């Protein structure tokens, strides 16, 4: 077994172990996740990511470590946009706080599988067809401008094609049945609204993946670095949601910042054959834009927040 294969196997076994501990030990009893608990788990996932970054530094060198850190920060920042949508979905479907963690757990598990497949496809396409990187770049620039104009209020879960198709072929109850995704009523198996929320979350991640996967290939072409930085960012998404859900709406300039990051990454891909932007410069640009958007949101709150209405 080659060293590279050992790394892939070891990393995935570690991820499975952490997920098993999360669901089977720490979250064995259904409960509403407090902000304190969420902050602790966010710290744990960030610390694990940084520890892995240190491993990459000593095992692969400074360049790969910078690529991982930049990719992780990029994916982490883009995943924040998922949180805006999660808040809307849980509010729209009136999901009890008690069951939100379970939905996000299985949603993240599905996202891990989906992202692994998309990363494999993306890596293969770029390796075989170099010109694909220009398509990715143009798509990211377009997505960046679209994100800057899009309002979260434009999202209508009831219009989701996946949910509408599912409801045509499978009955759905009107009420929640605890934390169950499926129940038996009058002898037949029916889905609960909790499963519909899970479908909406999986569809949301699929949409966001088409932005984030091309973006990280602008940082590095190494599939292992792309995969590990992406996975670490996604694994910390649940705890980040519970930590920020109550205040995420206050960071109203964050979406503008994310759109600027996408445009920057897209432009970087479009000029890749003319000029290779240093990875350290990319890391600095992403960090500065993120920090500026958060600080500006705090210094210039929305009018209704200022008036208290």
N, C-alpha and C positions, 0 to 999 in steps of 0.2 A: 504494500500500500504506500503510495507516494505521500510526501509531507503535505502537499496541497490538498489531497483528498482527506487526510487526517484532520486538517484544519476545518474543512467543510463539515465533516461528520461531527467533530467535537463541538463546533459552534451550534449546530442544530440540536444536538443532544442537550447542550446547556440551555437553549431557549425552551425546549420541551420541558426540561426540569423546572425552570422558573415558572412556566405556565401551570404545571402540575402543582407546584407549591402554592401558587396564587389561588387557584380554584379549590384545591383539595385541603389546604391547611389554613391559609390566612383568610379566605373568603368562604369557609365551609358553612358558616351560618349567614343566612341572608340578612343584610342590614344596609341602612343608608350610609354611604361613605361620607365621613365628615371632612371638612376642609383640612384639618390637622392631619388626618390619616392620608389624605391625598397629597399633601405637601411632603410628608415623609416618604411616600412611595415615589413621588416625582424625584426627590433627592436621591433615592436608591437607584432608580433607572439612569439618572444623569451620571451618578458616580460610577456605575457599571460601564456606561458608555465611555467615560473618560479613562477608566482603568483599561478597557480594551484598546483605546487609542494609544495608551502607553505601551501596551503589548505590541501594537502595530509599529510603533516608533522603534522599539528595540529589535523587532524581528524583521521588519521590512525597510526601515530607514525613515528619515525625516520627510521626504517627499510623500510617501504613502500615508504617513501619519497626518500630514497637512491635508491630504486629499480626504481622508476619513473624517477629520474634524470639520472641514468645509462642507462635505456631503451631509454629515450629521446635522450641522447647524441649518443648512438649507432645507433638509427634509423636516426638521423639527419646526422651523418657521412656517413652512407650507402646511404642515399638519394642523397648525393653529386655526387655519381657515375651516378645517373639518369641525372644530369645536363650535364655531358660529352655527353651523348646520345642525349639529347634535342638539344644541340648545333649542333650536326651532322645532326639530322633530319630536323631542321629548315633551315640549310644551304643546305642540299641535295634537299629539296623540294622548296627552295627559298621562304619561307613564309615571307611576308612583316611584319616588326616589328609591324605595326599597329594592326595585327590580332593575334599576338602570345599570348597575355594575354588571349583572349577568348578560344583559343585552350587549354591552360594550365588549365584554370578554369574548363572546362568540363572534362578535363583529370584527374584533381585532384578529382573532384566530383565522377567520375567513380572509381578512385583508393580507395576512402573512402569506397564505398560500397563493392568493391572487398576485401579490407583488413579486413573489419568487418566479412565477410563470412569466409575468410581463418583463422582468429584468432579464430572464434567460432569452426571451424573444428579442428584446432590444439589443442585447449584447451580440446576438447572432446576426441581426440585421446590420448593425454598424460594422461588424467584422467582415461581412460579405459585401455590403454595399455602402461605401463611405459616404455617398451622396445623401443617404438617409439623414445624416446629421444636419443637413441644411433644412430638410423638412421639419425636423424636430425644432430647430432654431426658429424658423418662421412661425411654427405653431405656438411656441412659447411667447413670442412677441405679440402675436394676435391674442392669446389668452390673457396676457398681462394687461393689455388695453381693455379687453372685455371685462376683466375682474374689477378694474378701476371704476367702470360704469355700472356694474351690477349691484343691485341692492338685495340684501337677504330677504326682504319682504317679497321678492319676486319668486321665491321658492314655494311650490305648491305640491306637497307630498301626494295628494289625491290624484294628481296627473301623472305620477310616475308610471311609466309603461310596464315595468316589472310587477308592480303591485296590481295594476289593473288586469294584467294577464293572469296573474296568480289567482285573483278573485273570480275570474271567469271559470276556472277549472277546479277550485278548491273552496269549500265553504269556510267562512270566517265568523267567529262569534262577535257579538257587540260588546261584551264585557270581558275584563281581565279575569283569569283564573289563577291567581297567585303568580308564581314565576314560571308557569308552564307555557311552552310554545304551542303545544297541541293537547287537546282533551277529547274524550269520547262523550258524545251527547246522543242519546237515543240509538246507541249501537254504532254510530259512525264517527270516524275521526275528523275533527275540525280544527282549524288553526285559530289561535287567539290573536288579539291585536298586538301582543308582544312580539309575535313572529313577523307581523307586518312591519313593525318598527325595525326589526333586525334586517329584513329585506331592504328597507329604505336606507339603512346605514351601509349595507354592503354595496348597494348601487351608488351611494354617495362616494364611497371610497374608490370604486371603479372609475368614477368621473375624475376625482382628484388624482388618481394614479396616472392618468394620461397627461397630467401636467408635471407631476413630481418625478416620474421615471425618466422622461427625456431630459429634465433639468439636471439630474444628478450625473447623467452621462456627459454633460458639459464639464463636469468637475474631474471625472476619472473614467477611464474605459475598463478598469480592472473590475471584473464581475464580483470578486470577493469583497472588495471595498464598497462597491455599489450596494451589494446585498446586505452586508453587515451594518452599514450606516443607516440604510433604510429601515431595517428591522429594529434597530435600537430606537429610532425615532418613533416608529409605530407602537412599540411596546410601552413607551412612556405616555402614549396618547390618552389612555383611560384615566390615569391619575391626574394628568394635566387638565383633563375636562372637569373633573370634580373640584380641582383647585381653582379653576378660572371661571366656571360656569356662571357664578353669581356676579362677576365683574367684567366679563369679556366684552360686554356691550360698551363699556367705558373707553375701550381702546379703538375708537372709531377711525383713527388714521392708520390702523394696522393693515387693513385691507389695501389701502393705497400703497403702503410700504411693500406688501407682498407682491402687488402688481409690478412695482418698480424692480423688484428682485427678479421676477420672471422675465421682464423685458431685458434686463441686464444679462441674464444667463442666455436668453435667446440670441441677443446680439453677439455674445461671446462665441456661440456655436456658429453663427453665420460668417464670422471672420476668422475661424479657426485655421484655415489654410493660408491666411495672409499674416496673421499675428496671433501667437499663442499667449493669452493673458496669464500672467503668473498666478499660481494657486494662492499665494499669500495675499495678493491684491484682491482676488475674488473673495477670500475669507473676510478681509477688511471691509469691502464694500457691503457684503451681506450683513455683517455685524453693525456697521454704522447705520444702514437703512433701518434695520430692526429697532435699534436703540432710539433713533430719531423719531420713528413713528410712535413708539410707546411714550417717549418724553413729551412729544407734541400733543398726544391725546390727553395727557395729564395736565399740561399747561393750558390747553385750549379745549375745555370740555364742550360738549354739545349745548346748544342754547337752552334746551328744555331741562338739562341737568343743572345749568347755572341758575335757572329760575325756580327749579324744584318742581316744575309742572310735568 
